Amino acid sequence: MAAGPRRIAIAGSTGSIGTQALDVVRTSPSGLEVVALGAFSSVDLLVDQAREFRPPVVALADSSRAAELRERVPEGTEVRAGPEALASLAETGAETVLNAVVGFAGLGVTIRTLELGKRLALANKESLIAGAPVVQRARRTPGAEILPVDSEHCAIHQCLRAAGSAASVRRIVLTASGGPFRGRKAEDLREVTISEALAHPTWSMGPKITIDSSTLMNKGLEVLEANELFGVGIDSIEVVVHPQSIVHSMVEFSDGATIAQLSHPDMRLPISYCLMYPDRGEHPYGAMDWAAVSSLEFEPPDLHTFGCLPLAFEAARVGGAAPAWLNAANEVAVAAFLAGGIGWSQIADVVAEALAVFEPVELRSIEDVLEADARARVVAEEALTRLS
Ligand SMILES: NC(=O)c1ccc[n+]([C@@H]2O[C@H](COP(=O)([O-])OP(=O)(O)OC[C@H]3O[C@@H](n4cnc5c(N)ncnc54)[C@H](OP(=O)(O)O)[C@@H]3O)[C@@H](O)[C@H]2O)c1
């Protein structure tokens, strides 16, 4: 065990991952110390968190509410505000920064943490996917390290660690619950409502990732994430549907052996793994109750009904800025679906239309990534107008 508590910062502390991370801290008060918290605009919850955990620094991306935050946090708390405020949480005493921001907005936190040579507990897969070449360069900073919070990638991290080497990996198999529409056909899904798409069978998550799970775009983003994290090549990454969400992913080795990680679905386990690494947390989140498991099922994904998944493989094969385009178009389409502007099946149509006119550019800097993201959003908005 480390000498003192591990000092952590949480960007996106008011969301689903952020609040679960604070639950992990509650069960391990001597193992973890919160030195910074940050959110977009949820002042009430951030104030409650600041009063409970007493971090020296809190941050709010939406500066219009900073004055209110300053008035309500405990005396002596430093308040940072504005577009750079969350990324600046890496510039505190934190050893590990948990990036629990949703969407492309998490890019700054990812880059700044890695450039400072710190450990990044990464829930925000979108930043790694969209900014891949720039993030990979930052990841080579001495001391920098990414630990994946996504349960599938955390499972793979654990499988590789158990094996002791990544040298003889034959394939990585990402499991997918299949979401609320598993087994349904494209024709049945044209009229689904927002609340049906938000009703995930096994995980309770924020709205954006829940919609991504219903379209299997979340699995597509995870394929891209695995491609960046583990470097085995896109043709060595597969997806299998596993409705029970107990096998969180697996690695097959050259001799045919497969190592998997199993637990009942509870995001606090991968969060705890990343925050306590290289030690193990002491609370058994999601520990298996074997008497309660009657079967573990596996089936291939339906690539026709869930068109977002093959689009993600396509973006991975094109490489460069294509994953950034896929991610941006998806964010535009999901926001439009949640606002009632398009139907569920049109999410994949918007992404496909954007990728069809993809403009290749080299991503050498954050500015290049921001430009590619902005351009893809314009193209996706045009596709939206045509479709709606
Ligand atoms: N939820 C899960 O179980 C789960 C599992 C695996 C991976 N992930 C990944 O974890 C990330 C977070 O997901 P989530 O489900 O926790 O999302 P969420 O519940 O929607 O929370 C998002 C967090 O990000 C903040 N935020 C939103 N927009 C922002 C912006 N423009 N700039 C800065 N901060 C912003 C929010 O602050 P406010 O509250 O102030 O808006 C909130 O703290 C995503 O990348 C997701 O794919 C989530």
PDBQT file of the ligand as one rigid body, heavy atoms in Angstrom, charges set to zero:
ROOT
HETATM    1  N1  LIG A 401     -21.986   6.536 -16.728  1.00  0.00    +0.000 N 
HETATM    2  C1  LIG A 401     -21.334   5.399 -16.894  1.00  0.00    +0.000 C 
HETATM    3  O1  LIG A 401     -21.662   4.370 -16.271  1.00  0.00    +0.000 OA
HETATM    4  C2  LIG A 401     -20.167   5.335 -17.841  1.00  0.00    +0.000 A 
HETATM    5  C3  LIG A 401     -19.557   4.095 -18.088  1.00  0.00    +0.000 A 
HETATM    6  C4  LIG A 401     -18.422   4.060 -18.900  1.00  0.00    +0.000 A 
HETATM    7  C5  LIG A 401     -17.936   5.229 -19.467  1.00  0.00    +0.000 A 
HETATM    8  N2  LIG A 401     -18.568   6.406 -19.229  1.00  0.00    +0.000 N 
HETATM    9  C6  LIG A 401     -18.040   7.626 -19.845  1.00  0.00    +0.000 C 
HETATM   10  O2  LIG A 401     -17.825   8.570 -18.801  1.00  0.00    +0.000 OA
HETATM   11  C7  LIG A 401     -18.029   9.899 -19.294  1.00  0.00    +0.000 C 
HETATM   12  C8  LIG A 401     -19.046  10.579 -18.394  1.00  0.00    +0.000 C 
HETATM   13  O3  LIG A 401     -20.289   9.913 -18.541  1.00  0.00    +0.000 OA
HETATM   14  P1  LIG A 401     -21.478  10.118 -17.494  1.00  0.00    +0.000 P 
HETATM   15  O4  LIG A 401     -22.463   9.067 -17.835  1.00  0.00    +0.000 OA
HETATM   16  O5  LIG A 401     -20.926  10.194 -16.116  1.00  0.00    +0.000 OA
HETATM   17  O6  LIG A 401     -22.020  11.549 -17.950  1.00  0.00    +0.000 OA
HETATM   18  P2  LIG A 401     -23.026  12.522 -17.196  1.00  0.00    +0.000 P 
HETATM   19  O7  LIG A 401     -23.732  11.803 -16.093  1.00  0.00    +0.000 OA
HETATM   20  O8  LIG A 401     -23.829  13.204 -18.230  1.00  0.00    +0.000 OA
HETATM   21  O9  LIG A 401     -22.030  13.580 -16.475  1.00  0.00    +0.000 OA
HETATM   22  C9  LIG A 401     -21.225  14.407 -17.239  1.00  0.00    +0.000 C 
HETATM   23  C10 LIG A 401     -20.320  15.275 -16.376  1.00  0.00    +0.000 C 
HETATM   24  O10 LIG A 401     -19.597  16.144 -17.284  1.00  0.00    +0.000 OA
HETATM   25  C11 LIG A 401     -19.922  17.522 -16.988  1.00  0.00    +0.000 C 
HETATM   26  N3  LIG A 401     -20.064  18.240 -18.280  1.00  0.00    +0.000 N 
HETATM   27  C12 LIG A 401     -21.090  18.170 -19.143  1.00  0.00    +0.000 A 
HETATM   28  N4  LIG A 401     -20.860  18.966 -20.205  1.00  0.00    +0.000 NA
HETATM   29  C13 LIG A 401     -19.677  19.573 -19.993  1.00  0.00    +0.000 A 
HETATM   30  C14 LIG A 401     -18.908  20.525 -20.702  1.00  0.00    +0.000 A 
HETATM   31  N5  LIG A 401     -19.339  21.048 -21.868  1.00  0.00    +0.000 N 
HETATM   32  N6  LIG A 401     -17.735  20.913 -20.188  1.00  0.00    +0.000 NA
HETATM   33  C15 LIG A 401     -17.296  20.410 -19.011  1.00  0.00    +0.000 A 
HETATM   34  N7  LIG A 401     -17.998  19.500 -18.289  1.00  0.00    +0.000 NA
HETATM   35  C16 LIG A 401     -19.157  19.092 -18.780  1.00  0.00    +0.000 A 
HETATM   36  C17 LIG A 401     -21.215  17.497 -16.207  1.00  0.00    +0.000 C 
HETATM   37  O11 LIG A 401     -21.329  18.659 -15.400  1.00  0.00    +0.000 OA
HETATM   38  P3  LIG A 401     -22.791  19.286 -15.030  1.00  0.00    +0.000 P 
HETATM   39  O12 LIG A 401     -23.427  18.319 -14.091  1.00  0.00    +0.000 OA
HETATM   40  O13 LIG A 401     -22.479  20.565 -14.395  1.00  0.00    +0.000 OA
HETATM   41  O14 LIG A 401     -23.530  19.393 -16.342  1.00  0.00    +0.000 OA
HETATM   42  C18 LIG A 401     -21.064  16.199 -15.408  1.00  0.00    +0.000 C 
HETATM   43  O15 LIG A 401     -20.265  16.428 -14.277  1.00  0.00    +0.000 OA
HETATM   44  C19 LIG A 401     -18.480   9.749 -20.749  1.00  0.00    +0.000 C 
HETATM   45  O16 LIG A 401     -17.402   9.909 -21.597  1.00  0.00    +0.000 OA
HETATM   46  C20 LIG A 401     -18.984   8.307 -20.818  1.00  0.00    +0.000 C 
HETATM   47  O17 LIG A 401     -18.854   7.747 -22.107  1.00  0.00    +0.000 OA
HETATM   48  C21 LIG A 401     -19.668   6.482 -18.435  1.00  0.00    +0.000 A 
ENDROOT
TORSDOF 0
